[in-house]
Amino acid sequence: MTEQQKLSHLEIPAYERLSGAGIAAGKTIQGNGMAMTRYQSRDRTVLTCCAAAALSLGGCLSASESAVPLRDVGTRGDTPVSESTLIQNRGAKIAFHVTPARASGRGPTIVLDAGGGGDSSYWNDLVPELARRTGARIITYDRAGFGASEERPGPLKIEDAVDDLAQGLKRLGATQNVILVPHSFAGKITTYLARQHPEWISGAVLVDANVPPFFTETMLDRQSKAYAPAIAAMKQSKDQTKQTRSQLALFESFVETARAYHQVAWPAGVPCTVIVAENTPFEDPIDAGAWRNAQAQFAHTSRCKLIVADKSSHDVARDRRDVLIEAVVEMANRVR
């Protein structure tokens, strides 16, 4: 069975199935509270990202808080230039990068959150086009231990990661009409933040992101065993950097955080779009099928739109940036 055939047989009760359509004529169907769109690519870019990164298992390779004030940064050509800010939170300085809105008003703020092992640079190629297409203020940031942010010793605590983003948005005055766009591991942070502050969030576009239904006990056991050798090798490596230490912090908390996340539901009333890549982060057909089914189940139960990015790897921002950008633009237009 081909990857496309597998996608058309997702094991979700009363699931609406849709045959392929071109990007210019992408179709959406409504059924049981869920909409699904399939986009097909005219060209395929061969890019891969390891499954470990998708699950926070590595990368492809409130005390007193303060913020550095933003300056008027002007524009470069027709695109506003981003400004970086360090925000102190829970013992670490977290780097936020803000591209100001192209026009005054009360338009949305788009927050882009990279996957496990990634940082804000993942979005560099998309920010200018999103700024041009939406006119929105765009925020990217580096989680603790990655990019320009300081590391925080010890295992990752998901509550720290969520609070880092929450405090940053507060300090930047982005607490209304926010659109969250998480990739991969960052789906956890988005889900928790949306539950804690639904009044901030106008919508979300989850990009082949971690969703709660995937993290069953069976999958936790399979993933823990599959990546144990790589984790052991990283621990024994003498080449320890800020990034590798931070990746190990993700490893150490994986089972605990994923098990808790499995019990979490998307907040009712917060619109979301779920993009699932045709080619999952996993080579094993059991794992790949579980990932696809979890994405469809999450979209179904959360009453969200489901988009299948045909001929894309887990790295949707590289392989099918057209699908990602169109989904974000659609959400931005919806919440204005």
C-alpha positions in Angstrom: 0.0 0.0 0.0 1.3 3.4 -0.9 1.7 6.3 1.5 -1.3 8.0 -0.2 -3.5 4.9 0.1 -2.6 4.6 3.8 -3.6 8.2 4.3 -7.0 7.5 2.8 -7.7 4.8 5.3 -7.3 6.6 8.6 -9.1 4.6 11.3 -11.4 7.3 12.6 -15.1 6.6 13.0 -17.3 8.3 10.4 -14.1 9.8 8.9 -14.7 11.6 5.6 -12.3 10.5 2.9 -11.1 12.7 0.0 -9.2 11.9 -3.1 -6.3 14.1 -4.2 -6.7 17.5 -5.8 -4.2 20.1 -7.2 -3.1 23.0 -5.0 -5.0 25.4 -7.2 -8.2 23.4 -6.8 -7.7 22.2 -3.3 -11.0 20.9 -1.9 -12.4 21.0 1.6 -15.2 18.9 2.9 -17.1 19.3 6.2 -18.1 16.3 8.2 -18.7 15.6 11.9 -17.2 18.9 12.9 -14.0 18.4 10.9 -12.9 19.9 7.6 -10.3 18.2 5.5 -8.2 19.5 2.6 -5.7 17.6 0.5 -3.0 19.5 -1.3 -0.8 17.9 -3.9 2.6 19.3 -4.9 3.7 19.8 -8.5 7.3 19.3 -7.4 8.8 17.2 -4.6 11.7 18.5 -2.5 13.7 15.7 -0.9 14.3 16.8 2.7 14.2 14.7 5.8 14.0 15.2 9.5 14.6 12.5 12.0 11.7 11.1 14.0 13.5 11.8 17.2 13.2 15.5 16.6 9.5 15.2 16.1 9.1 13.7 19.5 11.5 16.0 21.3 14.1 13.2 21.2 16.8 15.3 19.7 17.4 17.3 16.6 18.3 16.7 12.9 21.9 17.2 13.0 8.1 33.4 38.4 10.9 35.4 39.9 11.5 39.0 38.8 11.4 39.2 35.0 12.5 42.0 32.7 12.6 42.7 29.0 14.8 44.8 26.8 12.5 47.4 25.2 11.9 47.2 21.4 13.1 50.0 19.1 11.5 51.4 16.0 13.2 49.1 13.4 11.8 50.4 10.1 11.8 48.3 7.0 14.1 46.5 4.6 12.6 46.9 1.2 8.9 46.2 1.8 9.5 43.9 4.8 9.8 45.1 8.3 13.1 44.2 10.0 12.9 42.0 13.1 14.2 43.2 16.4 15.6 40.8 19.1 14.8 41.0 22.7 16.0 39.0 25.8 13.4 38.3 28.4 14.4 37.0 31.8 12.2 34.2 33.1 12.7 31.4 35.6 16.5 31.8 35.7 17.2 32.0 32.0 17.2 34.7 29.3 14.9 33.8 26.4 15.4 35.4 23.0 12.4 36.7 21.2 12.5 38.1 17.6 9.7 40.5 16.5 8.8 41.6 13.0 6.5 44.5 13.5 3.1 44.7 11.7 3.2 46.4 8.3 0.2 48.6 9.2 -1.3 50.0 12.3 -4.5 48.5 13.7 -5.6 45.5 15.7 -4.6 42.7 13.3 -3.3 39.3 14.6 0.1 38.5 16.0 1.5 35.3 14.5 3.8 33.3 16.8 6.0 30.7 15.1 7.4 27.9 17.3 10.1 25.5 16.0 10.3 21.8 16.7 12.5 19.9 19.1 16.1 20.7 18.7 15.3 23.7 16.5 15.3 27.4 17.0 13.8 30.6 15.5 16.1 30.4 12.5 13.9 27.6 11.2 11.4 30.2 10.2 13.7 32.7 8.6 12.6 32.0 5.0 8.9 32.1 5.8 8.8 35.3 7.9 9.1 37.8 5.0 6.3 36.2 3.0 4.0 35.8 6.0 4.6 39.5 6.9 3.8 40.5 3.3 0.8 38.3 2.9 -0.8 39.0 6.3 0.5 42.4 7.4 0.7 40.9 10.9 3.2 41.3 13.6 5.3 38.0 13.7 7.1 36.7 16.7 9.7 33.9 16.7 11.7 32.8 19.7 14.4 30.4 20.9 13.5 27.9 23.7 15.8 27.7 26.6 19.1 26.2 25.6 18.7 26.8 21.8 19.6 29.7 19.5 20.3 32.9 21.4 18.6 31.8 24.6 20.4 30.7 27.7 20.2 27.1 28.9 18.3 26.1 32.0 20.0 23.2 33.9 18.2 19.9 34.5 15.5 18.0 32.7 13.0 19.9 30.6 9.9 20.9 32.5 7.1 21.5 30.1 5.6 24.1 32.4 8.9 26.1 32.2 8.7 26.0 28.4 5.1 27.1 28.3 5.7 29.9 30.9 8.7 31.1 28.9 6.4 31.7 25.9 3.6 33.1 28.0 5.8 35.6 29.8 7.5 36.6 26.6 4.1 37.4 25.0 3.0 39.3 28.0 6.2 41.4 27.9 5.7 42.1 24.2 2.1 43.1 24.6 0.9 40.1 22.6 -2.0 38.8 24.7 -4.9 39.2 22.3 -5.7 38.0 18.8 -2.7 35.6 18.7 -2.3 32.9 16.1 0.1 30.1 17.2 2.0 28.1 14.6 3.9 25.2 16.2 6.0 22.6 14.4 6.5 19.1 15.7 7.4 19.1 19.5 6.1 22.7 19.9 2.6 21.3 19.5 2.8 20.5 23.2 3.6 24.1 24.1 0.9 25.5 21.9 -1.8 23.2 23.4 -0.9 23.9 27.0 -0.7 27.7 26.3 -4.0 27.7 24.5 -5.6 25.9 27.5 -4.1 28.3 30.0 -4.9 31.5 28.1 -7.7 30.8 25.6 -8.6 34.5 25.7 -5.3 35.3 24.1 -5.6 32.9 21.2 -7.6 33.5 18.1 -6.5 30.4 16.3 -3.6 27.9 15.7 -2.1 26.1 12.7 -0.4 22.9 13.9 2.3 21.8 11.5 2.8 18.1 11.7 2.9 18.7 15.4 2.8 16.6 18.5 -0.8 15.9 19.3 -2.1 14.1 22.5 -3.7 11.0 20.9 -0.3 9.8 19.6 1.3 9.3 23.0 -0.2 6.0 24.0 1.7 3.7 26.4 2.4 1.4 23.4 3.9 4.3 21.4 5.9 5.6 24.4 7.4 2.1 24.8 8.2 1.8 21.1 9.8 5.2 20.9 11.8 4.9 24.1 13.3 1.6 22.9 14.0 2.9 19.4 16.0 5.9 20.5 17.7 4.6 23.5 21.0 3.9 21.6 21.1 7.4 20.2 20.4 8.9 23.6 23.2 6.7 25.2 25.6 7.8 22.5 24.9 11.5 23.1 25.4 11.1 26.9 28.8 9.5 26.3 29.9 12.1 23.8 32.7 14.4 24.9 31.5 17.1 22.5 28.9 18.6 24.9 27.5 22.0 23.8 24.6 24.1 25.0 22.4 22.5 22.3 23.4 18.9 23.0 22.8 19.4 26.8 19.4 20.9 26.0 18.6 18.0 23.7 19.5 15.6 26.5 17.2 17.6 28.8 14.4 16.9 26.3 15.3 13.2 26.4 15.2 12.9 30.1 11.7 14.2 30.4 10.2 12.7 27.3 8.2 9.8 28.8 6.9 11.8 31.7 5.8 14.9 29.7 4.4 12.8 26.8 2.3 10.6 29.2 0.8 13.7 30.8 0.2 15.3 27.4 -1.8 12.2 26.2 -4.5 13.2 28.7 -4.9 16.8 27.4 -7.6 18.1 25.1 -7.6 21.1 22.8 -9.6 23.9 24.3 -13.1 24.2 23.0 -13.8 27.4 21.1 -10.2 28.0 19.8 -10.1 27.4 16.1 -7.3 25.3 14.7 -6.0 23.8 11.5 -4.0 20.6 11.6 -1.5 20.0 8.8 -0.2 16.5 8.5 2.6 15.6 6.2 2.1 12.7 3.8 5.5 11.2 4.8 5.6 11.0 8.6 8.8 11.4 10.8 8.8 7.6 11.1 10.1 4.8 8.8 8.4 2.0 10.7 4.9 1.5 9.2 3.3 1.0 12.6 4.7 4.2 14.0 3.8 6.1 10.8 0.3 4.8 10.8 -0.1 5.8 14.5 1.1 9.3 13.7 -1.4 9.8 10.9 -4.3 8.4 12.8 -3.5 10.6 15.8 -3.5 13.7 13.6 -6.8 12.8 12.1 -8.3 11.9 15.5 -7.1 15.1 17.1 -8.6 17.2 14.2 -11.9 15.2 14.4 -12.4 15.5 18.2 -11.2 19.1 18.3 -13.4 20.1 15.4 -10.5 21.5 13.5 -9.7 21.6 9.8 -7.4 18.8 8.6 -4.9 19.5 5.7 -2.9 16.7 4.2 0.3 18.1 2.7 1.0 15.6 -0.1 4.6 14.7 -1.0 5.9 16.5 2.1 8.2 15.1 4.7 7.9 16.1 8.4 9.7 19.3 7.3 6.6 20.9 5.9 8.1 24.4 6.0 10.7 23.4 3.5 8.8 20.8 1.4 5.4 22.4 1.2 5.8 26.0 2.4 2.9 26.9 0.1 0.5 24.7 2.1 1.8 26.2 5.4 1.6 29.8 4.3 -1.9 29.4 2.8 -3.1 27.9 6.0 -1.7 30.7 8.1 -3.0 33.4 5.8 -6.5 31.7 5.8 -6.4 31.7 9.7 -5.3 35.3 9.8 -8.1 36.4 7.5 -10.6 34.4 9.5 -9.7 36.1 12.8 -9.4 39.7 11.7 
